[in-house]
Amino acid sequence: MDTIETTQTETLAKPHACAFSAICPTRLVLNRIADKWTVLVVILLQDGTKRFSHLQREIDGISQKMLTQTLRGLERDGLVTRKVHATVPPKVEYSLTPLGYTLKDMLYAIKTWSEANIDAVLSAQKSYDALSEK
């Protein structure tokens, strides 16, 4: 095993993760939970099980492909469960796992902050852009 592989293996085996390290696996988790679609899906699922079509109707602007990718990623990461009912057409439902529930309050806070501060952010962007044009 070369030095890079040894270092990565040792880093992954350490009990303390460090997201500032380029090889830390927590970066993968941060990528998942920092995604806007993930935030919105988790918030919608916090109140209980939802069907795919319900999620797609509630999240304006998300494509079927993006919702599918987001749900698959959340399922892979252990944040969402998927249950398929043997009906015609198949009925598919999604729910948060216990691990997914640990995220809901933090993601809801980010959504709430975004909504409460959008005017200030847009104003700052407008000021910045005006200065950049000079």
N, C-alpha and C positions, 0 to 999 in steps of 0.2 A: 504494500500500500504506500502510495507516495505521500508527501508531507501535506498537501492540500486535503486529500481524502482523510487523512488521520486527523487533521485539525477540525474539519467539518464534523466528523464522527464524534470527536471529543466534545465539540461545542454543543451538538445536538443531545449528547448524553448528560450535560450539565443540568442541575436542577433549577438554576436561575436563568431565565430567558432575558435577553437584552435586545429590544426592538431596534436599537441604534446600530446593532451589528448587521452588516450586509448578509451574513449567512444564517442569521437567526430565523427559525421557522415562524416566529410570531409575525413576521412581515406578511406572510400569507394570510393570516387571520386579519391583520389590519387592512389588507387589500379588500377582503371580503366585507368587513363591517363598515368600511368607509365609503362603500358604493351607495349611491343614492337609491338605487332600486332595492338593495338589501334593507336599507333603513325603512323604506315605505312598506315592503312586504312584511317585515317583522312587526311593525306597528299595527298593520291590519290583522295579523295573526294573533296579536296579544289578547284579543277578545274571544278567541276560539277558532275552531276548525273552519276553513273556507275552501270552496271549490276553486279551481283554476279560473273559470269564467268570472266568478265574483271578483277575484283579485285583479283580473285584467280590466274589468269594468270600473273598479274603484281607482286604479292607478292610471290616470289620464296620461297618454303619450307613450306608454310602454308597449313594445311590440310583443307579439306572441313568442317570437324567438328569444327576445331578451328576458321575458318573464320565465320561460322554460329554463334558460341558462342560469338565471338567478336562483330559481328553486332547486335545480340540480346541485348547484354549488353549495347552497345552504343545507341541503340534504347530505351531501358528501361530508360537510364539515360538522355534521351532527347537530345542527341548529333547528332543522325542520324534519318532520316525518311525512311520508307520502303514503296514502292508503288508496288502493285501487279496488273498487267494488265491481264484482263480476256482473255487470248489467250491460244492456245494449241501448244506447252507446255506453261505453265504460264511464263510470263516475269516479273521478279522482279528487281526493281531498288532502289538504295540507294543514299541518298543525305545528306549533312550536314544541320542541322537546324541552325537558327541564333545563338543559344548557341554553337553549334559545330564549327561554324566559328570563335568564339572568341578564340578557342584553336589552330587553325591551324598555326598561326605564331609562337607560342611558341613551338609546336611540330616539326615544320619544322626547327626551330633553333636547337633543340636537335639532330635531324637527321643530320643536316649540321655539327654541332660540332663533332658528332661521326665520320662522314666520314673524317673530317679534322684532327682529332687527333688520329685515329686508330693506326698509326705507333708508336706514343709516348706511347700509352697505351700498345700495344703489347711488346714494348721494356721494359717498366717498369715491366710488368708481367714476362718477361724472366729474368730480373735482380733479381726480388724478388724470383722467383722459384730457381734460381742458388744459392742464399744465403740460402734459406730454405733447400737445399739438403746437405749443409755442416754440 
